[in-house]
Amino acid sequence: MYFIAVYDVGQGRVQKVMKFLRTYLNHVQNSVFEGELTPAQYAEVKHGIAKIINKEHDSVIFYNVGSTKWMEREILGQEKRSVSNFL
Amino acid sequence: MYFIAVYDVGQGRVQKVMKFLRTYLNHVQNSVFEGELTPAQYAEVKHGIAKIINKEHDSVIFYNVGSTKWMEREILGQEKRSVSNFL
């Protein structure tokens, strides 16, 4: 299953969320990650995120778009990929 | 066609981008919009965004996911919708 994950979390939790999501997904923009996850991995990601965020203040949305075959991506301006994708 | 739009733009352009995208899409998170667009509307949105952003520094990604039938959305934490959706 292919996912797009977007987050809006308090400043104190941004680094934790990014570090965690990077272990599963690719960083494609400031607060956006993308990638393939199995159902088991998706459950792990949700579990991990739920432990990090403050549910009263933060927001993380997961879009399951099924497959990249049924998705088109168009970028205006810069393609901001984090260096860590290439490590 | 159903779109998810995510942006990361310089502070001086955030309000312009938000105001513009709100005329076409729904605000679902800090820097995320969603909604149905015809091909003509999508062309207008891209044209409008291209005029606002600084292509050297800003990034706007449009995901065309076809239809919400083929997309699942799951939110952890707060569902942050902007008040202006309801005006």
Backbone of each chain as nested JSON, in Angstrom:
{
  "chains": [
    {"id": "A", "residues": [
      {"number": 1, "name": "MET", "atoms": {"N": [0.862, -1.186, 0.0], "CA": [0.0, 0.0, 0.0], "C": [0.901, 1.24, 0.0]}},
      {"number": 2, "name": "TYR", "atoms": {"N": [0.506, 2.236, -0.786], "CA": [1.326, 3.446, -0.87], "C": [0.688, 4.569, -0.045]}},
      {"number": 3, "name": "PHE", "atoms": {"N": [1.529, 5.189, 0.798], "CA": [1.024, 6.208, 1.717], "C": [1.661, 7.582, 1.511]}},
      {"number": 4, "name": "ILE", "atoms": {"N": [0.847, 8.605, 1.746], "CA": [1.345, 9.969, 1.899], "C": [1.023, 10.345, 3.346]}},
      {"number": 5, "name": "ALA", "atoms": {"N": [2.038, 10.774, 4.081], "CA": [1.826, 11.171, 5.476], "C": [2.198, 12.641, 5.636]}},
      {"number": 6, "name": "VAL", "atoms": {"N": [1.298, 13.423, 6.227], "CA": [1.561, 14.844, 6.473], "C": [1.37, 15.112, 7.956]}},
      {"number": 7, "name": "TYR", "atoms": {"N": [2.251, 15.939, 8.521], "CA": [2.117, 16.188, 9.961], "C": [2.184, 17.672, 10.273]}},
      {"number": 8, "name": "ASP", "atoms": {"N": [1.542, 18.016, 11.376], "CA": [1.606, 19.366, 11.93], "C": [1.656, 19.164, 13.438]}},
      {"number": 9, "name": "VAL", "atoms": {"N": [2.872, 19.212, 13.971], "CA": [3.049, 18.912, 15.399], "C": [3.828, 20.035, 16.087]}},
      {"number": 10, "name": "GLY", "atoms": {"N": [3.7, 20.1, 17.401], "CA": [4.398, 21.121, 18.173], "C": [5.902, 21.051, 17.958]}},
      {"number": 11, "name": "GLN", "atoms": {"N": [6.561, 22.213, 18.029], "CA": [7.976, 22.309, 17.687], "C": [8.846, 21.289, 18.447]}},
      {"number": 12, "name": "GLY", "atoms": {"N": [8.506, 21.038, 19.679], "CA": [9.285, 20.114, 20.484], "C": [9.216, 18.672, 20.009]}},
      {"number": 13, "name": "ARG", "atoms": {"N": [8.233, 18.373, 19.153], "CA": [8.058, 16.987, 18.7], "C": [8.407, 16.778, 17.229]}},
      {"number": 14, "name": "VAL", "atoms": {"N": [8.716, 17.865, 16.527], "CA": [9.002, 17.768, 15.085], "C": [10.159, 16.803, 14.801]}},
      {"number": 15, "name": "GLN", "atoms": {"N": [11.267, 16.971, 15.51], "CA": [12.438, 16.129, 15.242], "C": [12.158, 14.659, 15.514]}},
      {"number": 16, "name": "LYS", "atoms": {"N": [11.428, 14.393, 16.594], "CA": [11.077, 13.005, 16.929], "C": [10.208, 12.38, 15.849]}},
      {"number": 17, "name": "VAL", "atoms": {"N": [9.196, 13.145, 15.394], "CA": [8.29, 12.633, 14.361], "C": [9.061, 12.374, 13.069]}},
      {"number": 18, "name": "MET", "atoms": {"N": [9.92, 13.34, 12.69], "CA": [10.688, 13.167, 11.451], "C": [11.622, 11.966, 11.534]}},
      {"number": 19, "name": "LYS", "atoms": {"N": [12.331, 11.87, 12.645], "CA": [13.277, 10.77, 12.809], "C": [12.543, 9.423, 12.731]}},
      {"number": 20, "name": "PHE", "atoms": {"N": [11.382, 9.373, 13.361], "CA": [10.6, 8.129, 13.352], "C": [10.073, 7.801, 11.953]}},
      {"number": 21, "name": "LEU", "atoms": {"N": [9.468, 8.793, 11.298], "CA": [8.881, 8.522, 9.973], "C": [9.949, 8.142, 8.95]}},
      {"number": 22, "name": "ARG", "atoms": {"N": [11.141, 8.728, 9.108], "CA": [12.245, 8.406, 8.183], "C": [12.63, 6.945, 8.195]}},
      {"number": 23, "name": "THR", "atoms": {"N": [12.347, 6.249, 9.293], "CA": [12.723, 4.832, 9.341], "C": [11.774, 3.978, 8.497]}},
      {"number": 24, "name": "TYR", "atoms": {"N": [10.648, 4.581, 8.075], "CA": [9.668, 3.82, 7.284], "C": [9.411, 4.419, 5.894]}},
      {"number": 25, "name": "LEU", "atoms": {"N": [9.508, 5.76, 5.799], "CA": [9.048, 6.445, 4.584], "C": [10.112, 7.412, 4.059]}},
      {"number": 26, "name": "ASN", "atoms": {"N": [9.877, 7.943, 2.863], "CA": [10.788, 8.919, 2.255], "C": [10.302, 10.341, 2.507]}},
      {"number": 27, "name": "HIS", "atoms": {"N": [11.25, 11.206, 2.818], "CA": [10.921, 12.593, 3.114], "C": [10.827, 13.364, 1.805]}},
      {"number": 28, "name": "VAL", "atoms": {"N": [9.66, 13.89, 1.472], "CA": [9.509, 14.559, 0.177], "C": [9.291, 16.067, 0.272]}},
      {"number": 29, "name": "GLN", "atoms": {"N": [8.908, 16.546, 1.441], "CA": [8.762, 17.994, 1.641], "C": [8.817, 18.219, 3.137]}},
      {"number": 30, "name": "ASN", "atoms": {"N": [9.027, 19.454, 3.542], "CA": [9.142, 19.829, 4.95], "C": [8.368, 18.91, 5.903]}},
      {"number": 31, "name": "SER", "atoms": {"N": [7.07, 18.814, 5.734], "CA": [6.272, 18.015, 6.669], "C": [5.493, 16.91, 5.96]}},
      {"number": 32, "name": "VAL", "atoms": {"N": [6.101, 16.368, 4.897], "CA": [5.44, 15.346, 4.087], "C": [6.369, 14.15, 3.842]}},
      {"number": 33, "name": "PHE", "atoms": {"N": [5.845, 12.97, 4.083], "CA": [6.571, 11.735, 3.796], "C": [5.712, 10.877, 2.867]}},
      {"number": 34, "name": "GLU", "atoms": {"N": [6.374, 9.98, 2.16], "CA": [5.683, 9.099, 1.222], "C": [6.343, 7.739, 1.231]}},
      {"number": 35, "name": "GLY", "atoms": {"N": [5.581, 6.723, 0.897], "CA": [6.217, 5.435, 0.672], "C": [5.306, 4.252, 0.819]}},
      {"number": 36, "name": "GLU", "atoms": {"N": [5.889, 3.115, 0.487], "CA": [5.198, 1.832, 0.508], "C": [5.248, 1.263, 1.931]}},
      {"number": 37, "name": "LEU", "atoms": {"N": [4.11, 0.803, 2.419], "CA": [4.064, 0.145, 3.729], "C": [3.182, -1.096, 3.623]}},
      {"number": 38, "name": "THR", "atoms": {"N": [3.604, -2.157, 4.29], "CA": [2.712, -3.308, 4.431], "C": [1.682, -2.954, 5.504]}},
      {"number": 39, "name": "PRO", "atoms": {"N": [0.585, -3.687, 5.58], "CA": [-0.374, -3.43, 6.66], "C": [0.286, -3.497, 8.042]}},
      {"number": 40, "name": "ALA", "atoms": {"N": [1.204, -4.439, 8.23], "CA": [1.887, -4.568, 9.53], "C": [2.755, -3.339, 9.805]}},
      {"number": 41, "name": "GLN", "atoms": {"N": [3.469, -2.869, 8.781], "CA": [4.296, -1.667, 8.946], "C": [3.424, -0.444, 9.236]}},
      {"number": 42, "name": "TYR", "atoms": {"N": [2.3, -0.346, 8.544], "CA": [1.404, 0.792, 8.763], "C": [0.915, 0.799, 10.218]}},
      {"number": 43, "name": "ALA", "atoms": {"N": [0.602, -0.364, 10.736], "CA": [0.176, -0.462, 12.142], "C": [1.304, -0.012, 13.07]}},
      {"number": 44, "name": "GLU", "atoms": {"N": [2.546, -0.394, 12.749], "CA": [3.703, 0.025, 13.549], "C": [3.87, 1.54, 13.505]}},
      {"number": 45, "name": "VAL", "atoms": {"N": [3.724, 2.109, 12.306], "CA": [3.9, 3.558, 12.142], "C": [2.858, 4.302, 12.98]}},
      {"number": 46, "name": "LYS", "atoms": {"N": [1.596, 3.87, 12.886], "CA": [0.545, 4.544, 13.662], "C": [0.797, 4.408, 15.161]}},
      {"number": 47, "name": "HIS", "atoms": {"N": [1.239, 3.243, 15.571], "CA": [1.524, 2.995, 16.984], "C": [2.666, 3.91, 17.458]}},
      {"number": 48, "name": "GLY", "atoms": {"N": [3.716, 3.977, 16.64], "CA": [4.872, 4.814, 16.998], "C": [4.516, 6.289, 17.06]}},
      {"number": 49, "name": "ILE", "atoms": {"N": [3.76, 6.747, 16.081], "CA": [3.357, 8.157, 16.032], "C": [2.459, 8.495, 17.232]}},
      {"number": 50, "name": "ALA", "atoms": {"N": [1.544, 7.588, 17.532], "CA": [0.619, 7.828, 18.651], "C": [1.377, 8.003, 19.964]}},
      {"number": 51, "name": "LYS", "atoms": {"N": [2.535, 7.336, 20.08], "CA": [3.332, 7.458, 21.306], "C": [4.091, 8.787, 21.364]}},
      {"number": 52, "name": "ILE", "atoms": {"N": [4.392, 9.366, 20.188], "CA": [5.193, 10.593, 20.136], "C": [4.332, 11.853, 20.264]}},
      {"number": 53, "name": "ILE", "atoms": {"N": [3.208, 11.882, 19.557], "CA": [2.454, 13.141, 19.461], "C": [1.606, 13.44, 20.695]}},
      {"number": 54, "name": "ASN", "atoms": {"N": [1.24, 14.704, 20.802], "CA": [0.279, 15.166, 21.796], "C": [-1.071, 15.238, 21.078]}},
      {"number": 55, "name": "LYS", "atoms": {"N": [-1.946, 14.308, 21.395], "CA": [-3.206, 14.177, 20.637], "C": [-4.133, 15.383, 20.744]}},
      {"number": 56, "name": "GLU", "atoms": {"N": [-3.885, 16.215, 21.764], "CA": [-4.727, 17.412, 21.931], "C": [-4.303, 18.534, 20.988]}},
      {"number": 57, "name": "HIS", "atoms": {"N": [-3.039, 18.492, 20.567], "CA": [-2.496, 19.617, 19.809], "C": [-1.973, 19.255, 18.42]}},
      {"number": 58, "name": "ASP", "atoms": {"N": [-1.508, 18.045, 18.259], "CA": [-0.84, 17.673, 17.01], "C": [-1.802, 16.991, 16.052]}},
      {"number": 59, "name": "SER", "atoms": {"N": [-1.382, 16.902, 14.804], "CA": [-2.19, 16.259, 13.77], "C": [-1.276, 15.543, 12.782]}},
      {"number": 60, "name": "VAL", "atoms": {"N": [-1.562, 14.279, 12.551], "CA": [-0.843, 13.519, 11.519], "C": [-1.897, 12.827, 10.653]}},
      {"number": 61, "name": "ILE", "atoms": {"N": [-1.845, 13.084, 9.356], "CA": [-2.805, 12.463, 8.443], "C": [-2.077, 11.46, 7.562]}},
      {"number": 62, "name": "PHE", "atoms": {"N": [-2.639, 10.259, 7.465], "CA": [-2.121, 9.23, 6.566], "C": [-3.127, 9.037, 5.438]}},
      {"number": 63, "name": "TYR", "atoms": {"N": [-2.656, 9.234, 4.215], "CA": [-3.48, 8.947, 3.045], "C": [-2.985, 7.636, 2.459]}},
      {"number": 64, "name": "ASN", "atoms": {"N": [-3.849, 6.648, 2.412], "CA": [-3.512, 5.403, 1.739], "C": [-4.073, 5.508, 0.323]}},
      {"number": 65, "name": "VAL", "atoms": {"N": [-3.171, 5.648, -0.65], "CA": [-3.626, 5.823, -2.036], "C": [-3.503, 4.51, -2.829]}},
      {"number": 66, "name": "GLY", "atoms": {"N": [-3.266, 3.428, -2.105], "CA": [-3.251, 2.105, -2.745], "C": [-1.944, 1.83, -3.457]}},
      {"number": 67, "name": "SER", "atoms": {"N": [-1.779, 2.478, -4.598], "CA": [-0.587, 2.233, -5.408], "C": [-0.198, 3.515, -6.13]}},
      {"number": 68, "name": "THR", "atoms": {"N": [1.093, 3.675, -6.426], "CA": [1.528, 4.843, -7.193], "C": [0.996, 4.783, -8.631]}},
      {"number": 69, "name": "LYS", "atoms": {"N": [0.528, 3.605, -9.055], "CA": [-0.05, 3.473, -10.402], "C": [-1.266, 4.381, -10.568]}},
      {"number": 70, "name": "TRP", "atoms": {"N": [-1.967, 4.6, -9.453], "CA": [-3.207, 5.368, -9.512], "C": [-3.021, 6.778, -8.968]}},
      {"number": 71, "name": "MET", "atoms": {"N": [-1.779, 7.211, -8.888], "CA": [-1.485, 8.526, -8.315], "C": [-0.535, 9.278, -9.247]}},
      {"number": 72, "name": "GLU", "atoms": {"N": [-0.804, 10.565, -9.458], "CA": [0.146, 11.396, -10.196], "C": [0.645, 12.481, -9.274]}},
      {"number": 73, "name": "ARG", "atoms": {"N": [1.955, 12.731, -9.329], "CA": [2.565, 13.753, -8.489], "C": [3.133, 14.851, -9.378]}},
      {"number": 74, "name": "GLU", "atoms": {"N": [2.775, 16.085, -9.091], "CA": [3.334, 17.203, -9.847], "C": [3.885, 18.212, -8.845]}},
      {"number": 75, "name": "ILE", "atoms": {"N": [5.121, 18.646, -9.089], "CA": [5.783, 19.557, -8.149], "C": [6.014, 20.908, -8.807]}},
      {"number": 76, "name": "LEU", "atoms": {"N": [5.57, 21.986, -8.152], "CA": [5.907, 23.338, -8.604], "C": [6.992, 23.861, -7.678]}},
      {"number": 77, "name": "GLY", "atoms": {"N": [8.028, 24.459, -8.263], "CA": [9.13, 24.97, -7.454], "C": [10.117, 23.868, -7.155]}},
      {"number": 78, "name": "GLN", "atoms": {"N": [10.646, 23.897, -5.952], "CA": [11.724, 22.997, -5.574], "C": [11.239, 21.627, -5.142]}},
      {"number": 79, "name": "GLU", "atoms": {"N": [12.03, 20.636, -5.508], "CA": [11.813, 19.286, -4.992], "C": [12.702, 19.163, -3.769]}},
      {"number": 80, "name": "LYS", "atoms": {"N": [12.08, 19.293, -2.596], "CA": [12.871, 19.341, -1.354], "C": [12.986, 17.976, -0.739]}},
      {"number": 81, "name": "ARG", "atoms": {"N": [14.034, 17.266, -1.063], "CA": [14.234, 15.971, -0.43], "C": [15.323, 16.112, 0.621]}},
      {"number": 82, "name": "SER", "atoms": {"N": [15.118, 15.445, 1.715], "CA": [16.098, 15.574, 2.782], "C": [17.316, 14.734, 2.44]}},
      {"number": 83, "name": "VAL", "atoms": {"N": [18.478, 15.215, 2.846], "CA": [19.745, 14.549, 2.561], "C": [19.732, 13.114, 3.074]}},
      {"number": 84, "name": "SER", "atoms": {"N": [19.051, 12.894, 4.174], "CA": [19.097, 11.57, 4.807], "C": [18.522, 10.466, 3.934]}},
      {"number": 85, "name": "ASN", "atoms": {"N": [17.723, 10.829, 2.903], "CA": [17.221, 9.794, 1.997], "C": [18.36, 9.109, 1.247]}},
      {"number": 86, "name": "PHE", "atoms": {"N": [19.459, 9.83, 1.12], "CA": [20.535, 9.32, 0.276], "C": [21.669, 8.688, 1.079]}},
      {"number": 87, "name": "LEU", "atoms": {"N": [21.496, 8.63, 2.376], "CA": [22.548, 8.054, 3.195], "C": [22.45, 6.53, 3.187]}}
    ]},
    {"id": "B", "residues": [
      {"number": 1, "name": "MET", "atoms": {"N": [-11.389, 14.872, -10.675], "CA": [-10.142, 14.354, -10.132], "C": [-9.977, 14.897, -8.716]}},
      {"number": 2, "name": "TYR", "atoms": {"N": [-9.486, 14.009, -7.813], "CA": [-9.331, 14.428, -6.422], "C": [-7.848, 14.683, -6.13]}},
      {"number": 3, "name": "PHE", "atoms": {"N": [-7.585, 15.851, -5.513], "CA": [-6.209, 16.278, -5.28], "C": [-5.898, 16.47, -3.798]}},
      {"number": 4, "name": "ILE", "atoms": {"N": [-4.654, 16.161, -3.46], "CA": [-4.074, 16.563, -2.178], "C": [-2.943, 17.523, -2.544]}},
      {"number": 5, "name": "ALA", "atoms": {"N": [-2.966, 18.724, -1.964], "CA": [-1.916, 19.699, -2.242], "C": [-1.191, 20.032, -0.949]}},
      {"number": 6, "name": "VAL", "atoms": {"N": [0.142, 19.952, -0.973], "CA": [0.949, 20.285, 0.203], "C": [1.962, 21.351, -0.19]}},
      {"number": 7, "name": "TYR", "atoms": {"N": [2.169, 22.323, 0.68], "CA": [3.107, 23.381, 0.323], "C": [4.111, 23.658, 1.424]}},
      {"number": 8, "name": "ASP", "atoms": {"N": [5.254, 24.133, 1.011], "CA": [6.3, 24.598, 1.917], "C": [6.876, 25.843, 1.253]}},
      {"number": 9, "name": "VAL", "atoms": {"N": [6.397, 27.005, 1.681], "CA": [6.797, 28.256, 1.022], "C": [7.318, 29.252, 2.054]}},
      {"number": 10, "name": "GLY", "atoms": {"N": [8.082, 30.23, 1.583], "CA": [8.636, 31.257, 2.466], "C": [7.518, 31.976, 3.219]}},
      {"number": 11, "name": "GLN", "atoms": {"N": [7.843, 32.412, 4.446], "CA": [6.834, 32.998, 5.327], "C": [6.049, 34.138, 4.674]}},
      {"number": 12, "name": "GLY", "atoms": {"N": [6.715, 34.92, 3.859], "CA": [6.05, 36.053, 3.221], "C": [5.004, 35.662, 2.203]}},
      {"number": 13, "name": "ARG", "atoms": {"N": [5.019, 34.376, 1.79], "CA": [4.08, 33.929, 0.762], "C": [3.012, 32.967, 1.286]}},
      {"number": 14, "name": "VAL", "atoms": {"N": [3.135, 32.573, 2.561], "CA": [2.197, 31.595, 3.127], "C": [0.747, 32.077, 3.013]}},
      {"number": 15, "name": "GLN", "atoms": {"N": [0.49, 33.308, 3.437], "CA": [-0.892, 33.806, 3.429], "C": [-1.465, 33.878, 2.017]}},
      {"number": 16, "name": "LYS", "atoms": {"N": [-0.635, 34.3, 1.071], "CA": [-1.082, 34.38, -0.329], "C": [-1.432, 33.0, -0.875]}},
      {"number": 17, "name": "VAL", "atoms": {"N": [-0.562, 32.029, -0.591], "CA": [-0.791, 30.666, -1.067], "C": [-2.061, 30.097, -0.444]}},
      {"number": 18, "name": "MET", "atoms": {"N": [-2.223, 30.307, 0.869], "CA": [-3.407, 29.78, 1.556], "C": [-4.686, 30.42, 1.024]}},
      {"number": 19, "name": "LYS", "atoms": {"N": [-4.65, 31.74, 0.884], "CA": [-5.837, 32.454, 0.408], "C": [-6.217, 31.968, -0.991]}},
      {"number": 20, "name": "PHE", "atoms": {"N": [-5.201, 31.778, -1.82], "CA": [-5.46, 31.319, -3.181], "C": [-6.011, 29.888, -3.2]}},
      {"number": 21, "name": "LEU", "atoms": {"N": [-5.342, 28.979, -2.489], "CA": [-5.78, 27.574, -2.519], "C": [-7.18, 27.407, -1.94]}},
      {"number": 22, "name": "ARG", "atoms": {"N": [-7.508, 28.238, -0.948], "CA": [-8.85, 28.169, -0.327], "C": [-9.972, 28.441, -1.316]}},
      {"number": 23, "name": "THR", "atoms": {"N": [-9.683, 29.139, -2.389], "CA": [-10.74, 29.423, -3.363], "C": [-11.067, 28.189, -4.212]}},
      {"number": 24, "name": "TYR", "atoms": {"N": [-10.205, 27.162, -4.137], "CA": [-10.427, 25.951, -4.934], "C": [-10.578, 24.679, -4.097]}},
      {"number": 25, "name": "LEU", "atoms": {"N": [-9.874, 24.655, -2.947], "CA": [-9.765, 23.394, -2.192], "C": [-10.119, 23.601, -0.719]}},
      {"number": 26, "name": "ASN", "atoms": {"N": [-10.218, 22.504, 0.015], "CA": [-10.503, 22.556, 1.456], "C": [-9.216, 22.447, 2.263]}},
      {"number": 27, "name": "HIS", "atoms": {"N": [-9.126, 23.244, 3.307], "CA": [-7.95, 23.267, 4.157], "C": [-8.075, 22.152, 5.187]}},
      {"number": 28, "name": "VAL", "atoms": {"N": [-7.165, 21.182, 5.164], "CA": [-7.303, 20.046, 6.073], "C": [-6.221, 19.964, 7.147]}},
      {"number": 29, "name": "GLN", "atoms": {"N": [-5.13, 20.665, 6.921], "CA": [-4.075, 20.726, 7.937], "C": [-3.238, 21.947, 7.619]}},
      {"number": 30, "name": "ASN", "atoms": {"N": [-2.426, 22.359, 8.584], "CA": [-1.597, 23.554, 8.432], "C": [-1.189, 23.863, 6.987]}},
      {"number": 31, "name": "SER", "atoms": {"N": [-0.509, 22.95, 6.329], "CA": [-0.034, 23.239, 4.973], "C": [-0.552, 22.223, 3.96]}},
      {"number": 32, "name": "VAL", "atoms": {"N": [-1.773, 21.747, 4.189], "CA": [-2.361, 20.712, 3.335], "C": [-3.783, 21.096, 2.925]}},
      {"number": 33, "name": "PHE", "atoms": {"N": [-4.049, 20.968, 1.638], "CA": [-5.394, 21.193, 1.1], "C": [-5.825, 19.949, 0.339]}},
      {"number": 34, "name": "GLU", "atoms": {"N": [-7.124, 19.8, 0.207], "CA": [-7.68, 18.648, -0.511], "C": [-8.905, 19.079, -1.283]}},
      {"number": 35, "name": "GLY", "atoms": {"N": [-9.202, 18.368, -2.345], "CA": [-10.492, 18.596, -2.98], "C": [-10.562, 18.172, -4.423]}},
      {"number": 36, "name": "GLU", "atoms": {"N": [-11.758, 18.273, -4.937], "CA": [-12.091, 17.891, -6.299], "C": [-11.769, 19.06, -7.235]}},
      {"number": 37, "name": "LEU", "atoms": {"N": [-11.092, 18.776, -8.328], "CA": [-10.813, 19.799, -9.343], "C": [-11.061, 19.201, -10.725]}},
      {"number": 38, "name": "THR", "atoms": {"N": [-11.635, 19.99, -11.608], "CA": [-11.693, 19.575, -13.008], "C": [-10.305, 19.81, -13.611]}},
      {"number": 39, "name": "PRO", "atoms": {"N": [-9.999, 19.221, -14.76], "CA": [-8.708, 19.503, -15.398], "C": [-8.494, 21.004, -15.623]}},
      {"number": 40, "name": "ALA", "atoms": {"N": [-9.557, 21.733, -15.992], "CA": [-9.43, 23.178, -16.215], "C": [-9.109, 23.906, -14.913]}},
      {"number": 41, "name": "GLN", "atoms": {"N": [-9.774, 23.504, -13.833], "CA": [-9.495, 24.124, -12.533], "C": [-8.07, 23.814, -12.072]}},
      {"number": 42, "name": "TYR", "atoms": {"N": [-7.641, 22.583, -12.301], "CA": [-6.281, 22.209, -11.904], "C": [-5.262, 23.08, -12.651]}},
      {"number": 43, "name": "ALA", "atoms": {"N": [-5.498, 23.314, -13.921], "CA": [-4.606, 24.184, -14.698], "C": [-4.597, 25.601, -14.108]}},
      {"number": 44, "name": "GLU", "atoms": {"N": [-5.769, 26.097, -13.709], "CA": [-5.86, 27.423, -13.085], "C": [-5.074, 27.465, -11.775]}},
      {"number": 45, "name": "VAL", "atoms": {"N": [-5.233, 26.415, -10.98], "CA": [-4.546, 26.367, -9.678], "C": [-3.032, 26.397, -9.886]}},
      {"number": 46, "name": "LYS", "atoms": {"N": [-2.544, 25.574, -10.806], "CA": [-1.095, 25.547, -11.053], "C": [-0.603, 26.899, -11.568]}},
      {"number": 47, "name": "HIS", "atoms": {"N": [-1.383, 27.505, -12.44], "CA": [-1.024, 28.81, -12.995], "C": [-0.973, 29.86, -11.873]}},
      {"number": 48, "name": "GLY", "atoms": {"N": [-1.99, 29.848, -11.025], "CA": [-2.059, 30.816, -9.921], "C": [-0.917, 30.638, -8.93]}},
      {"number": 49, "name": "ILE", "atoms": {"N": [-0.629, 29.379, -8.589], "CA": [0.454, 29.095, -7.634], "C": [1.805, 29.5, -8.226]}},
      {"number": 50, "name": "ALA", "atoms": {"N": [1.991, 29.199, -9.496], "CA": [3.264, 29.54, -10.151], "C": [3.527, 31.041, -10.095]}},
      {"number": 51, "name": "LYS", "atoms": {"N": [2.445, 31.84, -10.12], "CA": [2.63, 33.296, -10.054], "C": [2.96, 33.778, -8.64]}},
      {"number": 52, "name": "ILE", "atoms": {"N": [2.547, 33.02, -7.63], "CA": [2.761, 33.441, -6.231], "C": [4.122, 33.006, -5.697]}},
      {"number": 53, "name": "ILE", "atoms": {"N": [4.501, 31.77, -5.976], "CA": [5.684, 31.221, -5.299], "C": [7.005, 31.688, -5.92]}},
      {"number": 54, "name": "ASN", "atoms": {"N": [8.048, 31.554, -5.113], "CA": [9.418, 31.746, -5.572], "C": [9.961, 30.359, -5.91]}},
      {"number": 55, "name": "LYS", "atoms": {"N": [10.131, 30.106, -7.202], "CA": [10.467, 28.744, -7.641], "C": [11.831, 28.26, -7.155]}},
      {"number": 56, "name": "GLU", "atoms": {"N": [12.674, 29.207, -6.761], "CA": [14.007, 28.819, -6.271], "C": [13.951, 28.311, -4.83]}},
      {"number": 57, "name": "HIS", "atoms": {"N": [12.916, 28.729, -4.105], "CA": [12.888, 28.425, -2.67], "C": [11.667, 27.639, -2.214]}},
      {"number": 58, "name": "ASP", "atoms": {"N": [10.549, 27.82, -2.89], "CA": [9.298, 27.228, -2.422], "C": [9.026, 25.888, -3.093]}},
      {"number": 59, "name": "SER", "atoms": {"N": [8.113, 25.144, -2.505], "CA": [7.736, 23.842, -3.05], "C": [6.241, 23.611, -2.832]}},
      {"number": 60, "name": "VAL", "atoms": {"N": [5.548, 23.276, -3.905], "CA": [4.138, 22.893, -3.795], "C": [3.976, 21.579, -4.555]}},
      {"number": 61, "name": "ILE", "atoms": {"N": [3.453, 20.562, -3.871], "CA": [3.247, 19.263, -4.509], "C": [1.75, 19.004, -4.645]}},
      {"number": 62, "name": "PHE", "atoms": {"N": [1.34, 18.616, -5.845], "CA": [-0.044, 18.222, -6.088], "C": [-0.077, 16.715, -6.336]}},
      {"number": 63, "name": "TYR", "atoms": {"N": [-0.854, 16.011, -5.517], "CA": [-1.078, 14.59, -5.736], "C": [-2.466, 14.433, -6.331]}},
      {"number": 64, "name": "ASN", "atoms": {"N": [-2.53, 13.897, -7.522], "CA": [-3.818, 13.569, -8.124], "C": [-4.081, 12.107, -7.801]}},
      {"number": 65, "name": "VAL", "atoms": {"N": [-5.052, 11.869, -6.91], "CA": [-5.332, 10.492, -6.504], "C": [-6.579, 9.957, -7.209]}},
      {"number": 66, "name": "GLY", "atoms": {"N": [-7.035, 10.688, -8.211], "CA": [-8.15, 10.211, -9.026], "C": [-9.486, 10.433, -8.363]}},
      {"number": 67, "name": "SER", "atoms": {"N": [-9.768, 9.608, -7.377], "CA": [-11.062, 9.679, -6.692], "C": [-10.887, 9.318, -5.231]}},
      {"number": 68, "name": "THR", "atoms": {"N": [-11.751, 9.853, -4.389], "CA": [-11.699, 9.472, -2.972], "C": [-12.107, 8.017, -2.767]}},
      {"number": 69, "name": "LYS", "atoms": {"N": [-12.707, 7.419, -3.778], "CA": [-13.074, 5.997, -3.687], "C": [-11.839, 5.124, -3.497]}},
      {"number": 70, "name": "TRP", "atoms": {"N": [-10.737, 5.584, -4.064], "CA": [-9.507, 4.788, -4.042], "C": [-8.513, 5.307, -3.016]}},
      {"number": 71, "name": "MET", "atoms": {"N": [-9.012, 6.107, -2.1], "CA": [-8.125, 6.715, -1.104], "C": [-8.732, 6.539, 0.284]}},
      {"number": 72, "name": "GLU", "atoms": {"N": [-7.873, 6.194, 1.264], "CA": [-8.346, 6.171, 2.653], "C": [-7.563, 7.199, 3.446]}},
      {"number": 73, "name": "ARG", "atoms": {"N": [-8.261, 7.919, 4.304], "CA": [-7.616, 8.944, 5.12], "C": [-7.762, 8.571, 6.58]}},
      {"number": 74, "name": "GLU", "atoms": {"N": [-6.646, 8.561, 7.299], "CA": [-6.707, 8.284, 8.729], "C": [-5.959, 9.398, 9.463]}},
      {"number": 75, "name": "ILE", "atoms": {"N": [-6.592, 9.942, 10.487], "CA": [-6.002, 11.08, 11.206], "C": [-5.662, 10.667, 12.632]}},
      {"number": 76, "name": "LEU", "atoms": {"N": [-4.414, 10.907, 13.039], "CA": [-4.036, 10.728, 14.443], "C": [-3.954, 12.114, 15.072]}},
      {"number": 77, "name": "GLY", "atoms": {"N": [-4.542, 12.266, 16.239], "CA": [-4.542, 13.569, 16.909], "C": [-5.685, 14.417, 16.401]}},
      {"number": 78, "name": "GLN", "atoms": {"N": [-5.415, 15.702, 16.272], "CA": [-6.46, 16.664, 15.948], "C": [-6.779, 16.729, 14.458]}},
      {"number": 79, "name": "GLU", "atoms": {"N": [-8.034, 16.932, 14.182], "CA": [-8.466, 17.223, 12.815], "C": [-8.495, 18.742, 12.719]}},
      {"number": 80, "name": "LYS", "atoms": {"N": [-7.458, 19.298, 12.11], "CA": [-7.307, 20.759, 12.092], "C": [-7.895, 21.35, 10.835]}},
      {"number": 81, "name": "ARG", "atoms": {"N": [-9.138, 21.727, 10.889], "CA": [-9.727, 22.379, 9.733], "C": [-9.803, 23.868, 10.01]}},
      {"number": 82, "name": "SER", "atoms": {"N": [-9.547, 24.638, 9.003], "CA": [-9.57, 26.079, 9.223], "C": [-11.007, 26.57, 9.242]}},
      {"number": 83, "name": "VAL", "atoms": {"N": [-11.259, 27.565, 10.055], "CA": [-12.599, 28.129, 10.239], "C": [-13.197, 28.573, 8.901]}},
      {"number": 84, "name": "SER", "atoms": {"N": [-12.336, 29.036, 8.031], "CA": [-12.832, 29.614, 6.774], "C": [-13.557, 28.596, 5.894]}},
      {"number": 85, "name": "ASN", "atoms": {"N": [-13.347, 27.291, 6.16], "CA": [-14.09, 26.29, 5.387], "C": [-15.585, 26.399, 5.623]}},
      {"number": 86, "name": "PHE", "atoms": {"N": [-15.936, 26.928, 6.779], "CA": [-17.338, 26.909, 7.164], "C": [-18.022, 28.255, 6.945]}},
      {"number": 87, "name": "LEU", "atoms": {"N": [-17.3, 29.197, 6.385], "CA": [-17.896, 30.524, 6.169], "C": [-18.749, 30.506, 4.909]}}
    ]}
  ]
}
